[in-house]
Amino acid sequence: MTDSTSERILIVYSTTDGHTPRICARMQEVMQGLGKRVTVLPVAQADTQDLTQFDRVVIGASIRYGHHQPQVAQFIAQHQRRLEACPSAFFTVNIVARKPNKNTPETNPYLRKFLQGIDWKPRLTGVFAGKLDYPKYGFLDRLMIRFIMLITNGPTDPKAVVEFTNWGAVEAFAREVCALPA
């Protein structure tokens, strides 16, 4: 067991359009400010890590068309014993979380569905709204996402770039991860 100032934290993420790593980087800043040593890796690189070298593990995953990337559940299944043995957390990033009635672990349908489909029960869960970046999307994604936004009363301007992330909530989550009992 390490003392709290030398704790090592691993943040593992999957991303579709690159916003989840930004959220992870903000968490890393907060955790390092609390004296933690933090490593942030995409899920494909985290598979090569010995998770026993970390005191805490956080997994973050983006949503596209209602689903997390399959390698997230695979990573969790592969490392479930270690995730259960240490303080661990999971967060999801999705545009539906822009809505006040869908931005908590209890109310976000994607987080609830994902957790029902896996055996791991993280000690802490979080939900963060992502970023809508129409110019970055390919033609079909832009078309589909605009349609989804139309039926959910979201922005549909094909030139719109809207960041919905509540950075204060991200920072609070990072502090909560650090405060989880060992």
C-alpha positions as CSV (number, residue, x, y, z in Angstrom):
1,M,0.0,0.0,0.0
2,T,1.3,3.4,-0.9
3,D,0.7,6.6,1.0
4,S,-1.9,8.9,-0.7
5,T,0.7,11.4,-2.1
6,S,2.5,8.7,-4.0
7,E,-0.6,6.9,-5.3
8,R,-0.6,5.9,-8.9
9,I,-3.8,6.3,-10.9
10,L,-4.4,4.9,-14.3
11,I,-7.1,6.5,-16.5
12,V,-8.1,4.4,-19.5
13,Y,-10.3,5.7,-22.2
14,S,-11.9,5.0,-25.5
15,T,-12.9,7.9,-27.8
16,T,-14.7,8.4,-31.1
17,D,-14.0,12.0,-31.9
18,G,-11.3,13.0,-29.4
19,H,-13.2,14.7,-26.6
20,T,-12.9,11.9,-24.0
21,P,-9.1,12.3,-23.8
22,R,-9.6,16.0,-23.1
23,I,-11.9,15.1,-20.2
24,C,-9.2,12.6,-19.0
25,A,-6.5,15.3,-19.2
26,R,-8.6,17.6,-17.0
27,M,-9.0,14.8,-14.5
28,Q,-5.3,14.2,-14.6
29,E,-4.6,17.9,-13.8
30,V,-6.8,17.8,-10.8
31,M,-5.4,14.5,-9.5
32,Q,-1.8,15.6,-10.0
33,G,-2.8,18.8,-8.1
34,L,-3.7,16.5,-5.2
35,G,-0.2,14.8,-5.4
36,K,-1.2,11.7,-7.4
37,R,0.9,10.2,-10.2
38,V,-1.5,9.8,-13.1
39,T,-1.1,7.8,-16.3
40,V,-3.6,8.4,-19.1
41,L,-3.8,5.7,-21.9
42,P,-6.2,4.7,-24.7
43,V,-7.7,1.3,-24.0
44,A,-5.6,-0.4,-26.7
45,Q,-2.4,0.7,-24.9
46,A,-3.7,0.1,-21.4
47,D,-4.1,-3.6,-22.3
48,T,-0.3,-3.9,-22.1
49,Q,-0.1,-2.5,-18.6
50,D,0.2,-4.4,-15.3
51,L,-2.8,-2.9,-13.5
52,T,-1.4,-4.1,-10.1
53,Q,1.1,-1.2,-10.5
54,F,-1.7,1.3,-10.0
55,D,-3.6,2.0,-6.8
56,R,-6.7,3.3,-8.6
57,V,-8.2,2.8,-12.1
58,V,-10.6,5.0,-13.9
59,I,-12.2,4.0,-17.2
60,G,-13.9,6.5,-19.5
61,A,-15.8,5.7,-22.7
62,S,-17.6,7.7,-25.3
63,I,-20.8,6.8,-26.9
64,R,-21.6,6.8,-30.6
65,Y,-25.1,5.8,-31.8
66,G,-26.0,4.5,-28.4
67,H,-23.0,2.2,-27.8
68,H,-19.7,2.2,-26.1
69,Q,-16.8,0.8,-28.2
70,P,-16.6,-3.0,-27.7
71,Q,-13.0,-3.0,-26.5
72,V,-14.1,-1.2,-23.3
73,A,-16.2,-4.1,-22.1
74,Q,-13.4,-6.5,-23.2
75,F,-10.9,-4.5,-21.2
76,I,-13.1,-4.6,-18.2
77,A,-13.7,-8.3,-18.5
78,Q,-10.0,-9.0,-18.9
79,H,-9.1,-6.9,-15.8
80,Q,-12.2,-7.3,-13.7
81,R,-10.4,-8.9,-10.7
82,R,-8.0,-6.0,-10.4
83,L,-10.8,-3.5,-10.9
84,E,-12.7,-5.0,-8.1
85,A,-9.6,-5.2,-5.8
86,C,-8.8,-1.5,-6.0
87,P,-10.8,1.7,-5.9
88,S,-12.1,2.0,-9.5
89,A,-14.5,4.2,-11.4
90,F,-16.2,4.4,-14.7
91,F,-17.6,7.4,-16.6
92,T,-19.4,7.8,-19.9
93,V,-19.3,10.7,-22.3
94,N,-22.4,11.3,-24.5
95,I,-24.4,14.1,-26.0
96,V,-27.7,13.0,-24.4
97,A,-26.1,14.0,-21.0
98,R,-26.5,17.6,-22.1
99,K,-30.1,17.3,-20.8
100,P,-30.5,17.8,-17.1
101,N,-32.7,14.7,-16.8
102,K,-30.1,12.5,-18.4
103,N,-26.8,13.7,-16.8
104,T,-26.5,11.5,-13.7
105,P,-25.5,7.8,-13.3
106,E,-29.1,7.1,-12.2
107,T,-30.7,8.8,-15.2
108,N,-28.4,8.3,-18.1
109,P,-29.7,5.5,-20.3
110,Y,-26.4,4.6,-21.9
111,L,-24.5,4.3,-18.6
112,R,-27.3,2.2,-17.1
113,K,-27.5,-0.1,-20.1
114,F,-23.7,-0.6,-20.2
115,L,-23.5,-1.4,-16.5
116,Q,-26.3,-3.9,-16.8
117,G,-24.3,-5.7,-19.5
118,I,-21.1,-6.2,-17.6
119,D,-20.3,-8.0,-14.3
120,W,-18.0,-5.3,-12.8
121,K,-19.6,-2.8,-10.5
122,P,-17.4,0.3,-10.2
123,R,-17.3,2.0,-6.9
124,L,-17.9,5.4,-8.6
125,T,-19.7,6.3,-11.8
126,G,-20.0,9.5,-13.7
127,V,-21.7,11.0,-16.8
128,F,-20.4,13.9,-18.8
129,A,-21.9,15.6,-21.8
130,G,-19.6,15.6,-24.8
131,K,-18.9,17.9,-27.7
132,L,-20.9,18.2,-30.9
133,D,-18.6,19.1,-33.8
134,Y,-20.5,18.9,-37.1
135,P,-17.6,20.1,-39.3
136,K,-15.4,17.2,-38.0
137,Y,-17.9,14.5,-38.9
138,G,-18.1,12.7,-42.2
139,F,-21.1,13.1,-44.4
140,L,-23.1,10.1,-43.0
141,D,-22.3,10.8,-39.4
142,R,-23.2,14.5,-39.8
143,L,-26.5,13.5,-41.4
144,M,-27.3,10.9,-38.7
145,I,-26.3,13.1,-35.8
146,R,-28.3,16.1,-37.2
147,F,-31.3,13.8,-37.4
148,I,-30.8,12.6,-33.8
149,M,-30.4,16.3,-32.7
150,L,-33.6,17.2,-34.6
151,I,-35.7,14.7,-32.8
152,T,-34.1,15.4,-29.4
153,N,-34.3,19.2,-29.7
154,G,-30.5,19.7,-30.1
155,P,-28.5,21.9,-32.4
156,T,-28.8,21.1,-36.0
157,D,-26.7,23.8,-37.7
158,P,-24.2,21.8,-39.8
159,K,-21.5,24.3,-39.0
160,A,-22.1,24.2,-35.2
161,V,-19.4,23.2,-32.7
162,V,-20.9,23.0,-29.3
163,E,-19.1,21.8,-26.1
164,F,-21.7,20.6,-23.5
165,T,-19.1,19.4,-21.0
166,N,-19.6,20.6,-17.4
167,W,-15.9,21.0,-16.5
168,G,-16.7,21.6,-12.8
169,A,-18.4,18.2,-12.7
170,V,-15.4,16.6,-14.3
171,E,-13.1,18.2,-11.7
172,A,-15.4,17.1,-8.9
173,F,-15.4,13.5,-10.2
174,A,-11.6,13.5,-10.3
175,R,-11.5,14.6,-6.6
176,E,-14.1,11.9,-5.8
177,V,-11.9,9.2,-7.4
178,C,-9.0,10.4,-5.2
179,A,-11.2,10.3,-2.1
180,L,-12.5,6.7,-2.6
181,P,-11.5,4.5,0.3
182,A,-8.7,2.0,-0.5
